[in-house]
């Protein structure tokens, strides 16, 4: 007895992107425009991140958060051991003082 497996209908073909009909020069021009817009959005976000609006800083979303300049980061000993082992730093892995 032969086993008959029903065939699933194939999906409809995906339409070609609008860039497919453009010439090389037009695609390059479009890519430059898109990249310029992307960079503009990025610089705007960076500006907003570095200089938040005064109402947020005074007592809003940023109240109580450490300042950007503080660099007091600490890790659990397991993470420190794993990182020193990855760098093959035996002295730090043992907890010995570095530079002594």
Buried (B, 14 or more C-beta within 10 A) or exposed (E): EEEEEEEEEEEEEEEEEEEEEEEEEEEEEEEEEEEEEEEEEEEEEEEEEEEEEEEEEEEEEEEEEEEEEEEEEEEEEEEBBEEBEEEEEEEBBEEEEEEE
